[in-house]
């Protein structure tokens, strides 16, 4: 067995040292992040190594990522690396599970990188289902889920409530669609990791969530594996401090997505997600759905404004003012929600182009009123409104096509397809 060590200058990750076997690059690199785990580390590594040798038909390495332990964890880790083939140690001078994972994953020479908690709460029989879709190229990331219907989980009601509440917050605040952000059982293709990791800021427990949100917004495929999971009663995670840090992370990522400071558009482009059906651009179905919702709200607002203004301004002016007000609001709403363009850059230009769309709608609706008054001079305002709504339906189809042109060069930030 050949032993080597590597030191890096202090930086964002702190000083990083590596020791262990020198061998051909493995297919799978399983990282076990540890902090003061001298008691349970050996049991974990030996059990995991045995499982990899007996059940995984690929070359696999175990990387013990020690992040600033102050007990004998590092000494135990070095002893295990010396005794067991396919085990190496990475030591960082700074704490943080996310920091340890980023340090190892970003420099790993494996095809697939994974991690699991040192307590091995997740049944290892889920490992092959976790990595198989990644090795086949079908999926980009894979996560174990304790919240899937077929998962079997043993844990107290307090942790169950916290976990489900946290995932509800993610779905509400960040529109996440994955089911379990915090299960310590995840894997990712190494080439995907190289592109995502530089954008992940968190170095602690929120690291997983931030990584998954970025991956999902970039259009990557996240495979979920139902797992059998038994809570570790000796867990030393500070639930309150972790919850507070997670909520701060949700706020930070949500703000970054809403302001457009995260380059989700360019990240999505770098992965080259192509439309499934030629001629149907990516995200068009979702855009149509959001456009329809905004369109219904705009139509209701237009009708109410028209009925209020008609006695004061008359049909033509009531139509023009109502259409102008709702057109400005419609453009802003479609800009943010339908096409996912955030921030102030280009907002004035988009509104000016939206006013051109308004001019077409005004021409169409005013022309409809002119034809109606020519044919039926005594038509009531309710008949006028019915004609205007029909004309607006025609204008709406044209507006969707026109707005796709208006936002054709804008980079959508964080809107689901």
N, C-alpha and C positions, 0 to 999 in steps of 0.2 A: 504494500500500500504506500502510495506517495502522498506526502503531506506538504501543503503549501500555505502560505499566508499572504494576504494582500491588505495594504493600508491605503486609505484615501484621505486626502486633506480634509479638515473640518469644513463643513458647509451646511446646506439645508438639512442633510441627513446626519450630520455629525461624522465622527471618525468611524469607518466601517472596516472590520477585519474579517477575513474568511479563512477557514482551514477545513481540511477534509480530504476526500479522495480526489485524485486527478484522473479523469476518465473521459471516454467518449461522451459527447453530449447526450443526455437522456431524452426520451420522448416526454416524460412527465417529471415535473419538479414539484414535490409536495412540501409546502412551507408550514412549519409549526412555530408560530410566534410565541415567545415565552417571556415572562417577567416573574422572577422569584418562584420558580416551579421546580425546585430541587427535589421535592418529594415525589412528584408524579411523572417527571420527565422520562425516566428510564422505562417505566412501564408503558408509557405512550409510544415511545420510539420502537421498542422491541415488538410490541403488538402490531404497530403500523408496518414495520419492515417485514414481518412475517406475512401479513395480509398482502402486501405488494408482491412478494415473491411467489405466493401461492395462487393469487387470484387475478393479477394484472399481467396480461401477456405482452407488456411493453417494458422497455428499460425505464426504471423509475428511481429517482433520488429523493431522499429526505433532507430538507434543509432546516436545521434548528436555528431560528432567528431570535437571538437573545437581545432584547432591547433594554440595556442598562440594569440588569439584575444586580442586586446587592447581596444576595446569598450565594450558595454554592452552585447555582444553576449552570453557570458557564463552565465550571470545572467538570460537572457531570456531563455536559454536552460534549466537551472535548474528549472525555474518556469514551463516550459512546461512539464518536466519530472514529476513534482509534481502533475500537474493537469490532465495529460493524461496517461491512462494505456497503457503499451506497448511502452513506450518511456524512453530511458536512455541517459545519457550524459557521454562522455569520453573526458577528457581534457588533452592536451599535452602542455608542456612548450616551444616546438620548432615548428616553422612553417614547412609547407610542406604537400601538399595533399597526396603524396605517403607515407610519414611517418605516417600520420593519418590512412590511409587505412590499411597499414601493421600492425599497432598497434592493430586495432580493429579486422581485419580479422584473424590474427594469434592467437587470444585468444577467438574468438567467439565460442559459443557452439551450433550454428545453423547448419543445414544440408547444407544450401546454403547461401552464403554471397553475397551481392550486394551493389552497390552504385549508387547514382544519384546526380547531381548538385543541389544546393539549389534553383536555379532559376526555376527548373522543366521545362526547355525548351522542354524536351522530353515528348510527350503525354503519360500519365500513362497507357493508354490502351495497350501499348506494354509490360507492366511488366509481365503479365502471359505468353505470347509467349516467353519472355526472360527466365523465370525460369523453365517452364514446361519441356524442354528437359534435364535440369540438374536433376530435381527431378525424371525423368523417368530413368536416368542413360544413356541416349543416347549420351549426350554431356558432355564435361568437363567444358567448359567456354561458355559464351554467351555475345554477344556485340550488342548494338544498332548501326545501320549503317544509316548515313544520306546520304551516297553515293550510296545506292542501287537504282535500277531503279524505284521501286515502292514507295520509300520514298518521303515524301512531306516536303520540307524544305523552310523556309523563313529566309534569311539572306543576308547581303550586299555582293557585288561583291568582296570586299577586303578579307573578311573572307572565302568566297567560293574559291577564288584563292589560299590563303594560305593553306587551308585544303587539297585541291586536289594536290597542289605541294608537301606538306609534305608526303602524301601517295604515290605519285610517287617516292619520294626519298627513302621511305621504301621499295618499290618494287624493285628499282634498286640497292640499297646499301645492303639491308638485305634479299632480295628475299622474302619479306613478301607477303602472299596471302590473308590476311584479308583486308577488304575494308576501314575500318574507325577506326583508332587507338585512336582518341581523343574524341569521343563522350562520354559524361559523363553519361553513362547508361550501366552498365556492371554487370555481375554476374558470380559466380564460385562455384563449389562444394567445401565444406570446406576441404574435405580430399585432394583435389588437391591443394588448397591454402597452406596447411601445407607443401607440398613438394616444391612448386615453390617459395614462398615468401622469404625463406632464400637466394635464389640466385639473387634476385632483389636488385640492389644497389641504384637505384635512389630514392630520397625522395620527388621529386617535380612532375612536370607535365609529365615528360618522364616515370614515373612509369608504366602507362598503356601500353605504347609501349613496354617497356622492358619485362613486364610480358607476353604480347601476343607473342612476338618473341620467348621467352623461351618455352612457351607452344606449339607453332607451331613446333619448332625444336624438341621438345620431342615427337612429334607424337600425341598430344592431339587433340581432336575434338572441334573446335570452331564454335558455332552456331551463325549465323548472323540474326538479326531481323530488317527489314526495319522499320523506325520510322517516325512519324510526329514530326517536330522540328521547333520551332520558336526562333530565336535569341533574347537574352536578350540585349536590347540596353543599359542597365545599367552595363553591364559586366565590371569589373575592371581588367581583365587579361592583363598584359603587353605583348602585342603580340610580340614585338621585342625581349625582354629578354627571353620569352618562346621559341621563334624560335631558338635563339642562344643556349639555354640550350638543346633543342631537338637535334640540329645538333651535339652538343658535345656528347650527349648520343648515337646517331647513330654511331658516330666514335668509341666510347668506346666499344659498344656491337659488332660492326663489327670486330674490332681488336681482341676482346676476342674469337669470333667465329673462326676467321681465324687462330689464334695461338693455338686453342684447350684448352684454359685455363678454359672454361666453361665445366662442366662435363655433356654434353648433352647425351652422350652414356649411362652413368650410370643412368641418370634421366629417359631416355627412357626405360631402362631395369626395373626400379622400377615400372613403370606403366604397365609393362607386355603386351605390344602390340604384339599380335601373328599374323602370316601370315594368310590371309583369305583363301588361297588355300594351302592345305597340299603339301609339296614338292616344293613350290615356296617361297623361303626365302623373308622376308620383304625387300622391296627396290630393288628387283632384276630387275623389269621393268625399274625403273629409272636408275639403274646402266647400263643396256643394252643400253639405249638411250644415256647416256653420253659417254659410251665406244665407241659407234658407231661414234659419232661426233669426238672424239679424234682419232679413227682409221682412219677415212677419212683424217683428217689433217696429220696424220703420213704417210699414203700411198702416199699422194701428195708430202710430204717432201722427202720420200724415193725415189720416181720416179725422182724428180728433182736432188737429190744428185747423183743417179745412172747415169743419163745422163751426168752430169758434170764430174764425176770421171771416167767413162768408157774409154774415149780416153787416159787417163793417166795411169790408173791402170789395165785395162782389166776387163772382166766380173766378174770373181770370187772375186777379191779384191774390185772392186767397189761395188759389192753386200754386201760383209762382212762389209766394212766401213760404207756404207749407213745404213745397218741394225743395226749396233752397235750404231751409233749416234741417230737414231730415236728410238731405243729400250730404251736408257737411258731417253730420253725426254718423251717417251710414258709412261714409268713406273712412272716418276715424275708427269705427268699430271693425269694419272689414280689414283695415290695415293691421290692427292689433290681433284680432282673433281668427279671421278667416285665413289670412296670408302670413300671420305670425311675424310681422315686421315691428320690432320694438325700437325704442329710442327716438330721439328728435331728428336724427340725420335723415334728410330727404322728406320730412313731414310736410313742409310748405309746398314742395314740388308735387307731392302726391295729392295734396288738397287742390292745387290748381288743375291738375289733370282730372281729378274727381269732378271739378266744376264743369269741365268739358262734357263729362258724362251727364251731369245735371242739365246742361244746355240741351242735350239730345232728348232727355226725358221731358223737359219743359216744352220743347217743340212738339213732341208727340202728344202730350196731354193737352196742351193749349189747342193744338189742331183738332183733337177729339172734341173739345168743348165747342170750338167754332162750328164744326160739322153738326153737333147736336143742336146748337142754338139756331142754326140755319134750318134744320129739319123740324125742330120742335121748340119754338121760341118760349113757350110757357112751361118748359120742363122744370120740375121742382129740384131743389138742391140735392135731394136724395137720389134722384135719377142722375143728376150731374156727377154725384159722388160715385155711383155705380159705374158710369162710363169711365171716370178717371181711374178707378181701381183696375178696370180691365186694361186700360191703356198702360197703367203702371206695371201690370204683369208682363206685357210685351217689353216695356222698358227695362224690367228687372233682368230678363234673359240677356238683353244687350249689355246691361250694367255688369253682369258677372264676367262676360267675355271681355268687356273693356277694362275691368279692374284687374283681371289676370294680365292684361297688357301693361297696365299702370305699374304693377308690382313684379313685372317679369324679371327685372335685374336685381330686385331686393333679395337679400339673404334672410329667409325665415329663421327665427331663433326660437327653437324649442316648441314647435307646434306639431302635434301628432298627425301623421298621415291618415 
